[in-house]
Every structure is written in structure tokens, then in C-alpha cells.
């Protein structure tokens, strides 16, 4: 079983065409390729796709960082104020509270806006 990522791919390609060059539905996740040579992966939980998802911006090959927002409960981060929602800021172990929308398309827009701001030098 796989999730239909086409609505999210459409959002990325149309609303974020200034940073997203192309995208693929990889069945288990969607991947958005960015104009700086990095990419964003989107995953849905197959067991609870309407409730659990993650956005991961992979930059380790470029500058050693990764940025990931997810709402998948991980007991390791249960002390975070926004738990189960949390944000890996630059490194896997650097986790902070972050409260993106529970609606996946809205959360994607929020995350890609963060990416856009970062790429344009405006930070988080």
C-alpha cells in the first residue's frame, strides 16, 4: 500500500516553483528536488496517514545539516513542549518544539516556506 502524494507534489511544483525544480512520487515517500541541489522528502505513516507525517530536508552532503519536522510520537522527545510534534533543527539530536498544522497540505506549505526563507538567507 502506498499513499497518493500527487496533491502535495502539485503544491510544491506550483506554489514553490522558485525553489522546487522537480518532484517524484517514490511510492513510500515523495521527494522534492531543490534548486540548491538538496531535497525534501515527505512521508506519511501507512497505518495512520491522515494523522502522522514527516518533512525532511536533507542537506548533509551540502553543509552537514538536516531539518525535519514530524508529528510521529517518539518517546525520546516526550519532554518537548509540542510533543508529539517536534523539529530537528540542523542536526538529528538538536530537537525543538514546533507546532506546524495538523493538515498535511498546510503543514507542507509551512515547511516549504521555512525552506524558502532559509535558502534566501532569512533564517527560520
C-alpha positions in Angstrom: 0.0 0.0 0.0 1.3 3.5 -0.8 -0.1 7.0 -0.3 -1.1 9.3 -3.1 1.4 12.2 -2.8 0.2 13.9 -6.0 -1.7 16.7 -4.2 1.5 17.6 -2.2 3.6 17.3 -5.3 1.3 19.7 -7.1 1.6 22.2 -4.2 5.4 22.0 -4.3 5.7 22.4 -8.0 3.2 25.3 -8.4 3.4 27.3 -5.2 7.1 26.8 -4.6 8.4 26.7 -8.2 11.1 29.3 -7.2 12.8 26.6 -5.1 11.4 23.2 -6.2 12.8 22.2 -9.6 11.1 18.8 -9.9 9.5 16.1 -7.8 8.9 12.3 -7.8 6.4 10.0 -6.1 8.6 7.3 -4.8 5.7 5.2 -3.5 6.8 5.2 0.1 7.5 8.9 0.0 7.6 11.9 -2.2 10.8 13.8 -3.0 11.1 17.4 -4.0 14.4 18.4 -5.6 15.5 22.0 -4.7 17.4 24.5 -6.8 20.4 24.3 -4.5 21.0 20.6 -5.1 19.3 19.4 -1.9 16.0 17.7 -1.5 12.9 17.4 0.8 11.3 14.1 1.5 7.7 13.7 2.7 6.4 10.6 4.4 3.0 9.5 5.6 2.5 6.8 8.1 0.9 3.9 6.3 -1.0 3.0 9.4 -2.3 6.5 10.2 -1.7 8.6 7.0 -4.3 11.2 8.0 -2.5 11.9 11.3 1.2 11.1 11.1 3.6 12.6 8.7 7.2 14.0 8.4 9.0 16.5 6.2 12.8 16.0 6.0 15.1 18.5 4.3 18.4 16.6 3.6 21.4 18.9 3.4 24.2 16.7 4.9 26.0 16.4 1.6 25.9 20.2 1.1 26.6 21.6 4.6 26.2 18.8 7.1 22.7 19.8 8.2 19.3 18.2 8.2 16.0 19.8 9.1 13.0 17.6 9.9 9.5 18.3 11.2 7.4 15.4 12.2 4.5 14.6 14.4 5.3 10.9 14.9 5.5 10.2 18.7 9.0 9.3 19.7 9.4 8.8 23.5 12.9 10.2 23.2 11.4 13.7 22.6 8.4 13.4 25.0 9.8 16.4 27.1 9.4 18.7 24.1 6.5 21.2 24.8 4.8 20.5 21.4 5.1 16.7 21.7 4.5 14.6 19.6 5.2 17.4 17.2 8.9 18.3 17.0 11.6 19.8 14.8 15.1 18.6 14.2 17.0 21.8 13.7 20.2 21.3 11.8 21.1 18.0 13.5 19.3 14.8 14.4 19.8 15.4 18.1 19.0 19.1 18.1 15.3 18.9 18.7 12.9 21.8 19.5 9.2 22.5 19.8 7.5 23.3 16.6 3.7 23.4 16.0 3.0 23.1 12.3 -0.5 22.5 11.2 -2.2 19.1 11.6 -3.4 19.4 8.0 -0.7 17.9 5.7 -1.1 20.4 2.8 -1.0 23.4 5.2 2.0 21.9 7.1 3.8 21.3 3.8 3.3 25.0 2.9 4.6 26.0 6.3 7.7 23.7 6.0 8.5 24.8 2.4 8.1 28.4 3.4 10.8 27.7 6.1 13.0 26.1 3.4 12.5 29.1 1.1 13.3 31.6 3.8 16.5 29.6 4.7 17.6 29.4 1.1 17.0 33.2 0.7 19.2 33.9 3.8 16.3 34.9 6.0 16.7 32.0 8.5 13.9 30.0 10.1 
